[in-house]
Structure formats: structure tokens, C-alpha cells
Amino acid sequence: LAQTSSVPRHAQAVPSSDAVAMAAAGECRLCPGLYGMCIQLLLFLASMSVLVLKKKREERREREWARSWAVFLLDSSKQLVGAGWLHLSNLFFSTALASLGDADPCVWYWVNIMLDTTLGVLVNFLLLKYLLTDFMECVTNRHGWFVNGDYKDPSGRCVPVKYFAQLCLWLLCVTFMKLIMVLIMSFLRPQLLSVGDAFLDAWPKACKTAQTRLLLVMVVTPGVMNAMQFWTQDTFLKYRDGQRIRPSDLTVSLEEGSRSEPAIWA
């Protein structure tokens, strides 16, 4: 098999010193054994730390109105499962696109991450809020299962099927979003590759080894971009007042009102 260079074809006409250095360093591979596994573990820990930081901030700002840790973990697990599915999808599509010979998989993985964490967040929001939620409610005829962040029945007991219904809905959103991003990458391949190459070429020569490039595209970039993505997506994946009145909240309020003096309504 011919050895491929990490330099895109449109940049090979006039090889620069940076291009020669990158070619000598070898192609950047997304799953290079134990090193790749350690890189992906760092990515998972970075994602978890962002969500925990958001929970702590929520406790300071909302105090008694903050989500419990149990509800927060259920909300966050949907994002983590979705992120894991996206990660596998990005590995597949990056390798598939790199097989066309335009660039190595690391450049395509960086492009995937940037699209998923910017335009992809908006697409997820629109799909979840205006399209797929209503569609799933009509198909399943289960109108109480798809209220984001609400996992209880009218008596206040946790209903696991609500969580799994919302998880499936979120995975459906993520899958449709990924397909839309792949279409965009197919139509804008030269432009997106130029941006990816410019990002990786902007670093010093010492940072252009295959292992360092892998660190940049699978830890540094996702660590920053996923932080913004998770922070934003958590705001529309959790239960929000006014989204829909919980029957359990209404029942508790009526019971408390019947045992207390007339309340002063704000």
C-alpha cells in the first residue's frame, strides 16, 4: 500500500519546509493503540469535569431550586451517551473522508468537532424543540415521556421508561444532526480542509508530530469546544419551569395549600 502524506493534495504542488516536516513525522492516526486510548480517556474526563462545574455553579446560583444530583446525572448521562455516539461517528466519517486522499484523519476529525460543537448545537436545538419531540409523541402516543428532564410520575416516583424515551429521542437528534454535518462537509470539502490545515499549520514545528497533532485534535480542541457545547445543550436538555407543569408538582402544591393558611401569590 502506498504511504499517504498528512499534507492535502492542493498543498503538495509547492512543498514547504512545514509540509516536509509533517510528511517526515508520518500520518496522524486517530486510534494509535494505547496512546490513542489514553487520549480518549482524557477527552472523557474533560467532558465530565465541564458538567460537574456547571452543576456546582447551578447550586450556587439557584440554591434550593437547583437540580438534585440524581436528576443532574440523568440529564448529563444523555449528553455523555450522545457524545460517545458522536465520537464513534466522527472516527468513522473522518477515516472515510481521509480515504479520499485530501487530508489525514486528524484534519477531518478536527473539522467534524468544530461543526458539531457550533452549527450542530443549533441543529440539535431545532430538531429537539420543533420537530422530533412532537413526532415521537404522535408516534408513541406517550405525551408525558418526552418532557426533557422530567423522569417522575404524578406520585413522584422515578419512571425509568421516561429516561430511556428521552435518551432515544436525543440520540435520534444527534444522528440526524451528524448526517446534516456530513452533507455540509461533502459540499464544502475544499473550504473546510483549508481551515483545518490552517489551524494545524499555525503551530510550531515541534508540535507537528503525529502524536502532538492527535493531542490537538482529540483533547485540546474538543476540551474547549465540548465545554461550550455541553454547557449550552444542558440548558435545553434539563427540565425548565414553564416547559410543562409537572403533575407531581401540582399535586404537592395542592396538598400543601390545603394544610396551610392562604398563600400570597407573586
One Martini backbone bead per residue (centre of mass of N, CA, C, O) as a GRO file, in nm:
protein
  266
    1LEU     BB    1   0.098   0.035   0.020
    2ALA     BB    2   0.062   0.356   0.008
    3GLN     BB    3   0.199   0.632   0.148
    4THR     BB    4   0.050   0.881   0.321
    5SER     BB    5   0.004   1.214   0.349
    6SER     BB    6  -0.082   1.495   0.562
    7VAL     BB    7  -0.089   1.650   0.296
    8PRO     BB    8  -0.263   1.807   0.091
    9ARG     BB    9  -0.292   1.822  -0.248
   10HIS     BB   10  -0.314   2.142  -0.274
   11ALA     BB   11  -0.012   2.154  -0.111
   12GLN     BB   12   0.202   1.977  -0.306
   13ALA     BB   13   0.316   2.156  -0.530
   14VAL     BB   14   0.455   2.344  -0.291
   15PRO     BB   15   0.682   2.250  -0.081
   16SER     BB   16   0.736   2.298   0.241
   17SER     BB   17   0.893   2.272   0.537
   18ASP     BB   18   0.636   2.186   0.688
   19ALA     BB   19   0.551   1.958   0.498
   20VAL     BB   20   0.809   1.788   0.532
   21ALA     BB   21   0.780   1.750   0.839
   22MET     BB   22   0.504   1.609   0.830
   23ALA     BB   23   0.583   1.372   0.649
   24ALA     BB   24   0.808   1.265   0.840
   25ALA     BB   25   0.610   1.214   1.087
   26GLY     BB   26   0.350   1.127   0.965
   27GLU     BB   27   0.052   1.000   0.999
   28CYS     BB   28  -0.242   1.077   1.148
   29ARG     BB   29  -0.390   0.877   1.396
   30LEU     BB   30  -0.681   0.806   1.589
   31CYS     BB   31  -0.585   0.481   1.677
   32PRO     BB   32  -0.277   0.444   1.843
   33GLY     BB   33  -0.349   0.261   2.066
   34LEU     BB   34  -0.272   0.344   2.382
   35TYR     BB   35  -0.254   0.645   2.325
   36GLY     BB   36  -0.544   0.675   2.217
   37MET     BB   37  -0.687   0.581   2.478
   38CYS     BB   38  -0.576   0.805   2.661
   39ILE     BB   39  -0.694   1.039   2.501
   40GLN     BB   40  -0.996   0.952   2.534
   41LEU     BB   41  -0.994   0.967   2.843
   42LEU     BB   42  -0.936   1.270   2.861
   43LEU     BB   43  -1.193   1.354   2.712
   44PHE     BB   44  -1.393   1.239   2.920
   45LEU     BB   45  -1.291   1.401   3.170
   46ALA     BB   46  -1.344   1.679   3.050
   47SER     BB   47  -1.651   1.645   3.016
   48MET     BB   48  -1.718   1.591   3.315
   49SER     BB   49  -1.602   1.856   3.439
   50VAL     BB   50  -1.801   2.049   3.304
   51LEU     BB   51  -2.063   1.937   3.434
   52VAL     BB   52  -1.980   1.973   3.731
   53LEU     BB   53  -1.936   2.278   3.716
   54LYS     BB   54  -2.232   2.345   3.644
   55LYS     BB   55  -2.357   2.228   3.902
   56LYS     BB   56  -2.214   2.415   4.104
   57ARG     BB   57  -2.324   2.677   3.984
   58GLU     BB   58  -2.621   2.611   4.023
   59GLU     BB   59  -2.614   2.593   4.336
   60ARG     BB   60  -2.529   2.893   4.381
   61ARG     BB   61  -2.772   3.030   4.216
   62GLU     BB   62  -3.042   2.834   4.295
   63ARG     BB   63  -3.019   2.637   4.516
   64GLU     BB   64  -3.318   2.493   4.593
   65TRP     BB   65  -3.368   2.486   4.261
   66ALA     BB   66  -3.181   2.280   4.214
   67ARG     BB   67  -3.072   2.006   4.106
   68SER     BB   68  -3.031   1.704   4.163
   69TRP     BB   69  -2.797   1.464   4.127
   70ALA     BB   70  -2.979   1.257   3.992
   71VAL     BB   71  -3.090   1.441   3.766
   72PHE     BB   72  -2.820   1.539   3.659
   73LEU     BB   73  -2.713   1.257   3.573
   74LEU     BB   74  -2.937   1.202   3.370
   75ASP     BB   75  -2.887   1.447   3.193
   76SER     BB   76  -2.578   1.393   3.139
   77SER     BB   77  -2.595   1.106   3.017
   78LYS     BB   78  -2.715   1.195   2.750
   79GLN     BB   79  -2.467   1.353   2.657
   80LEU     BB   80  -2.254   1.125   2.683
   81VAL     BB   81  -2.384   0.928   2.488
   82GLY     BB   82  -2.393   1.125   2.250
   83ALA     BB   83  -2.084   1.175   2.246
   84GLY     BB   84  -2.003   0.881   2.193
   85TRP     BB   85  -2.153   0.857   1.924
   86LEU     BB   86  -2.006   1.093   1.786
   87HIS     BB   87  -1.721   0.984   1.811
   88LEU     BB   88  -1.763   0.733   1.635
   89SER     BB   89  -1.863   0.888   1.388
   90ASN     BB   90  -1.606   1.060   1.349
   91LEU     BB   91  -1.413   0.829   1.301
   92PHE     BB   92  -1.553   0.720   1.050
   93PHE     BB   93  -1.573   0.982   0.872
   94SER     BB   94  -1.274   1.058   0.881
   95THR     BB   95  -1.169   0.799   0.746
   96ALA     BB   96  -1.342   0.814   0.491
   97LEU     BB   97  -1.245   1.096   0.392
   98ALA     BB   98  -0.936   1.027   0.395
   99SER     BB   99  -0.954   0.804   0.163
  100LEU     BB  100  -0.961   1.033  -0.069
  101GLY     BB  101  -0.672   1.213  -0.010
  102ASP     BB  102  -0.685   1.512   0.116
  103ALA     BB  103  -0.646   1.400   0.421
  104ASP     BB  104  -0.610   1.335   0.728
  105PRO     BB  105  -0.803   1.233   0.997
  106CYS     BB  106  -0.740   1.476   1.188
  107VAL     BB  107  -0.859   1.699   1.017
  108TRP     BB  108  -1.148   1.580   1.002
  109TYR     BB  109  -1.197   1.571   1.305
  110TRP     BB  110  -1.179   1.874   1.350
  111VAL     BB  111  -1.413   1.947   1.165
  112ASN     BB  112  -1.628   1.787   1.311
  113ILE     BB  113  -1.610   1.929   1.584
  114MET     BB  114  -1.671   2.221   1.491
  115LEU     BB  115  -1.953   2.159   1.379
  116ASP     BB  116  -2.090   2.018   1.624
  117THR     BB  117  -2.023   2.276   1.835
  118THR     BB  118  -2.199   2.476   1.659
  119LEU     BB  119  -2.415   2.411   1.438
  120GLY     BB  120  -2.509   2.148   1.583
  121VAL     BB  121  -2.652   2.279   1.826
  122LEU     BB  122  -2.874   2.420   1.665
  123VAL     BB  123  -2.988   2.166   1.534
  124ASN     BB  124  -3.064   2.019   1.794
  125PHE     BB  125  -3.264   2.227   1.898
  126LEU     BB  126  -3.462   2.225   1.656
  127LEU     BB  127  -3.525   1.924   1.657
  128LEU     BB  128  -3.624   1.899   1.954
  129LYS     BB  129  -3.841   2.139   1.963
  130TYR     BB  130  -3.986   2.129   1.644
  131LEU     BB  131  -3.991   1.799   1.568
  132LEU     BB  132  -3.923   1.520   1.726
  133THR     BB  133  -4.106   1.540   1.974
  134ASP     BB  134  -4.381   1.544   1.829
  135PHE     BB  135  -4.335   1.289   1.666
  136MET     BB  136  -4.299   1.087   1.906
  137GLU     BB  137  -4.572   1.145   2.040
  138CYS     BB  138  -4.743   1.047   1.799
  139VAL     BB  139  -4.627   0.759   1.766
  140THR     BB  140  -4.656   0.670   2.089
  141ASN     BB  141  -4.868   0.823   2.270
  142ARG     BB  142  -4.645   0.973   2.481
  143HIS     BB  143  -4.665   1.284   2.631
  144GLY     BB  144  -4.481   1.233   2.910
  145TRP     BB  145  -4.187   1.124   2.805
  146PHE     BB  146  -4.067   1.410   2.642
  147VAL     BB  147  -3.989   1.571   2.899
  148ASN     BB  148  -3.731   1.737   2.977
  149GLY     BB  149  -3.618   1.610   3.292
  150ASP     BB  150  -3.877   1.419   3.329
  151TYR     BB  151  -3.890   1.115   3.558
  152LYS     BB  152  -4.188   1.133   3.671
  153ASP     BB  153  -4.468   1.076   3.837
  154PRO     BB  154  -4.740   1.196   4.011
  155SER     BB  155  -4.604   1.057   4.285
  156GLY     BB  156  -4.265   1.087   4.241
  157ARG     BB  157  -4.171   0.854   4.076
  158CYS     BB  158  -3.950   0.685   3.905
  159VAL     BB  159  -3.932   0.653   3.535
  160PRO     BB  160  -3.736   0.483   3.325
  161VAL     BB  161  -3.885   0.515   3.046
  162LYS     BB  162  -3.844   0.821   3.026
  163TYR     BB  163  -3.541   0.821   2.998
  164PHE     BB  164  -3.518   0.633   2.744
  165ALA     BB  165  -3.691   0.809   2.562
  166GLN     BB  166  -3.503   1.063   2.577
  167LEU     BB  167  -3.248   0.921   2.479
  168CYS     BB  168  -3.355   0.837   2.200
  169LEU     BB  169  -3.423   1.122   2.108
  170TRP     BB  170  -3.133   1.235   2.126
  171LEU     BB  171  -3.000   1.030   1.931
  172LEU     BB  172  -3.172   1.118   1.692
  173CYS     BB  173  -3.071   1.407   1.679
  174VAL     BB  174  -2.766   1.344   1.649
  175THR     BB  175  -2.790   1.180   1.387
  176PHE     BB  176  -2.915   1.397   1.207
  177MET     BB  177  -2.695   1.606   1.251
  178LYS     BB  178  -2.459   1.439   1.135
  179LEU     BB  179  -2.573   1.413   0.847
  180ILE     BB  180  -2.575   1.716   0.791
  181MET     BB  181  -2.267   1.759   0.831
  182VAL     BB  182  -2.179   1.567   0.603
  183LEU     BB  183  -2.305   1.727   0.376
  184ILE     BB  184  -2.141   1.982   0.423
  185MET     BB  185  -1.860   1.847   0.383
  186SER     BB  186  -1.914   1.756   0.089
  187PHE     BB  187  -1.964   2.055  -0.030
  188LEU     BB  188  -1.703   2.187   0.166
  189ARG     BB  189  -1.418   2.059   0.148
  190PRO     BB  190  -1.199   2.270   0.070
  191GLN     BB  191  -1.266   2.485   0.283
  192LEU     BB  192  -1.243   2.306   0.542
  193LEU     BB  193  -0.952   2.209   0.493
  194SER     BB  194  -0.819   2.486   0.503
  195VAL     BB  195  -0.888   2.540   0.797
  196GLY     BB  196  -0.755   2.288   0.920
  197ASP     BB  197  -0.470   2.341   0.812
  198ALA     BB  198  -0.431   2.621   0.942
  199PHE     BB  199  -0.443   2.525   1.233
  200LEU     BB  200  -0.204   2.307   1.221
  201ASP     BB  201   0.012   2.515   1.088
  202ALA     BB  202   0.026   2.733   1.333
  203TRP     BB  203   0.222   2.556   1.465
  204PRO     BB  204   0.493   2.450   1.568
  205LYS     BB  205   0.712   2.210   1.468
  206ALA     BB  206   0.705   2.050   1.744
  207CYS     BB  207   0.369   2.013   1.696
  208LYS     BB  208   0.393   1.811   1.412
  209THR     BB  209   0.340   1.554   1.520
  210ALA     BB  210   0.131   1.295   1.540
  211GLN     BB  211   0.080   1.307   1.851
  212THR     BB  212   0.025   1.613   1.871
  213ARG     BB  213  -0.208   1.625   1.673
  214LEU     BB  214  -0.388   1.435   1.835
  215LEU     BB  215  -0.404   1.618   2.084
  216LEU     BB  216  -0.536   1.863   1.942
  217VAL     BB  217  -0.798   1.705   1.813
  218MET     BB  218  -0.877   1.518   2.098
  219VAL     BB  219  -0.839   1.751   2.341
  220VAL     BB  220  -0.815   2.054   2.300
  221THR     BB  221  -1.056   2.111   2.115
  222PRO     BB  222  -1.278   1.945   2.268
  223GLY     BB  223  -1.235   2.073   2.547
  224VAL     BB  224  -1.344   2.352   2.452
  225MET     BB  225  -1.598   2.288   2.271
  226ASN     BB  226  -1.752   2.091   2.465
  227ALA     BB  227  -1.798   2.293   2.687
  228MET     BB  228  -1.996   2.471   2.524
  229GLN     BB  229  -2.187   2.249   2.436
  230PHE     BB  230  -2.278   2.135   2.713
  231TRP     BB  231  -2.371   2.398   2.837
  232THR     BB  232  -2.593   2.455   2.626
  233GLN     BB  233  -2.750   2.178   2.617
  234ASP     BB  234  -2.838   2.174   2.918
  235THR     BB  235  -3.059   2.401   2.891
  236PHE     BB  236  -3.250   2.195   2.691
  237LEU     BB  237  -3.237   1.909   2.871
  238LYS     BB  238  -3.367   2.034   3.099
  239TYR     BB  239  -3.581   2.124   3.328
  240ARG     BB  240  -3.835   2.381   3.284
  241ASP     BB  241  -4.002   2.636   3.373
  242GLY     BB  242  -4.294   2.625   3.160
  243GLN     BB  243  -4.280   2.376   2.982
  244ARG     BB  244  -4.432   2.190   3.207
  245ILE     BB  245  -4.652   2.080   3.428
  246ARG     BB  246  -4.619   1.892   3.690
  247PRO     BB  247  -4.817   1.672   3.853
  248SER     BB  248  -4.647   1.654   4.112
  249ASP     BB  249  -4.637   1.957   4.170
  250LEU     BB  250  -4.945   2.001   4.184
  251THR     BB  251  -5.006   1.803   4.413
  252VAL     BB  252  -4.823   1.926   4.629
  253SER     BB  253  -4.948   2.211   4.626
  254LEU     BB  254  -5.238   2.124   4.711
  255GLU     BB  255  -5.164   1.985   4.977
  256GLU     BB  256  -5.024   2.229   5.110
  257GLY     BB  257  -5.266   2.431   5.081
  258SER     BB  258  -5.473   2.261   5.263
  259ARG     BB  259  -5.266   2.293   5.534
  260SER     BB  260  -5.267   2.600   5.491
  261GLU     BB  261  -5.255   2.910   5.456
  262PRO     BB  262  -5.309   3.154   5.264
  263ALA     BB  263  -5.145   3.255   4.990
  264ILE     BB  264  -4.906   3.468   4.843
  265TRP     BB  265  -4.910   3.575   4.525
  266ALA     BB  266  -4.682   3.676   4.269
   0.00000   0.00000   0.00000
